[in-house]
């Protein structure tokens, strides 16, 4: 009887031990729950620096030179008395318009004044024009005029030349260019009185 009880007790102990072993083994196989959150983005990386952008260079103002307007009435440029003193037969030609290619046309193109006086007897004329060209053009006019004969006593510089029987005096004073032409001008001295009067009208 005791042996039977003892045998059953051993069987119970063995079964209990096996059950405990199985339980421990199963508990080691249970997977851990997965994290529901993904990996956090790295905050240690530094964004690449944008290229430095300086202020845009400003464009230089236009430096194109232009002529300065010179609006002087003909009777102011050379007074009626000055014309009379030169030759009483001359009078202002109010219908005058300088022909293309002449000094008067160049002066008008440079926003200047061109005038002509007509001899009532012979029909001959003398013309005087004045302008304030842009500096580059003024220098060019002076260089061309300097090919003639230098004349003293008129403006800063003056030159005399002839073409086709017509005398021409180019005078440069400050920023002004003044030119006088006529068949009456056989030399610069022939135009002195008229040119001096015209220079006196410049401001």
C-alpha positions in Angstrom: 0.0 0.0 0.0 2.8 2.4 0.9 4.7 1.5 -2.2 1.7 2.4 -4.4 1.2 5.8 -2.7 4.9 6.4 -3.0 4.8 5.6 -6.7 1.9 7.9 -7.3 3.5 10.7 -5.4 6.7 10.4 -7.5 4.6 10.5 -10.7 2.9 13.6 -9.5 6.2 15.3 -8.7 7.6 14.4 -12.0 4.6 15.6 -13.9 4.6 18.9 -11.9 8.4 19.3 -12.7 7.8 18.7 -16.4 4.9 21.2 -16.4 7.1 23.8 -14.8 9.9 23.2 -17.2 7.6 23.5 -20.2 6.1 26.7 -18.8 9.5 28.2 -18.4 10.5 27.3 -21.9 7.4 28.7 -23.4 7.8 32.0 -21.5 11.2 32.4 -23.1 9.7 32.0 -26.6 7.1 34.7 -26.3 8.1 37.6 -28.7 8.4 41.1 -27.4 5.8 43.6 -28.7 7.2 45.6 -31.6 7.6 49.4 -31.2 4.8 51.3 -33.0 7.0 54.3 -33.5 9.5 54.5 -36.3 13.1 55.8 -35.9 13.3 59.5 -35.1 14.9 61.6 -37.7 18.4 62.7 -36.9 18.6 66.3 -35.8 22.3 66.5 -35.7 22.7 67.1 -39.4 23.3 70.8 -40.4 21.6 72.0 -43.6 23.9 73.1 -46.3 24.5 76.9 -46.2 22.9 78.8 -49.1 25.4 80.7 -51.3 25.9 84.3 -50.2 24.0 86.7 -52.4 25.2 90.3 -52.3 23.4 93.3 -53.6 23.0 93.6 -57.3 25.4 96.1 -58.8 23.7 99.3 -59.9 24.0 100.4 -63.4 25.9 103.5 -64.1 23.8 106.4 -65.3 24.0 107.0 -68.9 27.0 109.2 -69.8 26.1 110.0 -73.4 27.0 113.6 -74.1 24.5 115.9 -75.7 24.6 119.5 -77.0 23.4 122.4 -74.8 20.5 124.4 -76.3 21.6 127.9 -77.4 18.6 130.0 -78.3 19.8 133.5 -79.2 17.6 135.7 -81.5 19.5 136.9 -84.6 19.1 140.6 -83.8 20.6 139.8 -80.3 23.4 137.8 -81.7 24.4 140.7 -84.0 22.6 143.9 -83.4 21.2 146.0 -86.2 23.7 148.7 -85.3 26.6 146.3 -85.6 25.4 145.2 -89.0 24.9 148.8 -90.2 28.5 149.6 -89.1 29.8 146.7 -91.1 27.8 147.6 -94.2 24.6 149.6 -94.3 23.3 147.6 -97.3 22.9 144.5 -95.2 19.6 143.5 -93.5 18.5 140.4 -91.6 17.2 137.6 -93.9 14.2 136.4 -91.9 13.4 133.6 -94.3 16.9 132.1 -94.0 17.2 128.3 -93.5 20.7 126.8 -93.6 21.5 124.3 -96.3 22.4 120.8 -95.4 26.1 120.3 -94.9 26.8 123.9 -94.0 28.2 125.2 -90.7 24.8 126.7 -90.0 23.0 123.4 -90.4 25.5 121.8 -88.0 24.9 124.5 -85.4 21.1 124.0 -85.7 21.5 120.3 -85.4 23.4 121.0 -82.1 20.4 123.0 -80.9 22.0 126.3 -81.7 21.2 129.4 -83.7 22.0 130.2 -87.4 21.4 133.6 -89.0 22.1 135.3 -92.3 22.1 138.8 -93.5 21.5 139.8 -97.1 23.1 142.6 -99.0 20.1 144.5 -100.6 22.2 145.6 -103.5 24.4 142.7 -104.5 22.5 139.8 -103.0 25.6 138.6 -101.2 25.3 137.3 -97.7 27.1 136.8 -94.5 26.1 134.1 -92.0 26.9 133.6 -88.3 26.0 130.6 -86.3 26.6 129.6 -82.7 26.1 126.4 -80.7 27.3 124.5 -77.7 28.1 121.0 -79.0 28.8 118.1 -76.7 32.5 118.1 -75.6 33.6 115.3 -78.0 32.1 117.1 -81.0 33.5 120.5 -79.9 37.0 118.9 -79.8 36.5 117.5 -83.2 35.3 120.8 -84.7 38.3 122.5 -83.1 40.7 119.9 -84.5 39.2 120.4 -88.0 39.3 124.2 -87.8 42.9 124.1 -86.6 43.9 123.0 -90.1 43.3 126.6 -91.2 45.2 129.7 -90.2 45.2 130.7 -86.6 43.6 134.1 -85.9 44.3 136.2 -82.8 42.1 138.3 -80.6 38.9 136.2 -81.0 37.7 134.0 -78.2 39.9 131.3 -76.7 41.0 130.2 -80.2 40.1 131.1 -83.7 41.0 129.9 -87.2 40.4 131.2 -90.7 40.0 129.2 -93.9 38.5 129.6 -97.4 36.5 127.4 -99.7 35.1 128.3 -103.1 35.8 131.9 -102.6 34.0 132.0 -99.2 35.9 133.0 -96.1 35.2 131.2 -92.8 36.1 132.0 -89.3 35.7 129.4 -86.5 35.9 130.7 -83.0 36.0 128.7 -79.8 35.3 130.2 -76.4 34.4 128.2 -73.4 31.9 125.6 -74.5 30.7 127.7 -77.5 31.5 127.3 -81.1 30.8 130.3 -83.3 31.3 130.3 -87.1 31.0 133.2 -89.6 31.0 132.8 -93.3 30.9 135.2 -96.3 32.4 136.1 -99.6 33.2 139.4 -97.9 35.7 137.7 -95.6 39.0 137.5 -97.4 40.8 137.3 -94.1 39.9 136.8 -90.4 40.2 140.6 -89.8 37.4 141.2 -92.3 35.0 139.5 -89.9 36.4 140.8 -86.6 33.7 143.5 -86.0 30.8 141.1 -86.6 32.4 138.2 -84.7 33.3 140.4 -81.7 29.7 141.6 -81.6 28.4 138.0 -81.7 30.8 136.9 -78.9 29.5 139.7 -76.7 26.0 138.2 -77.0 27.0 134.8 -75.6 26.3 134.1 -71.9 
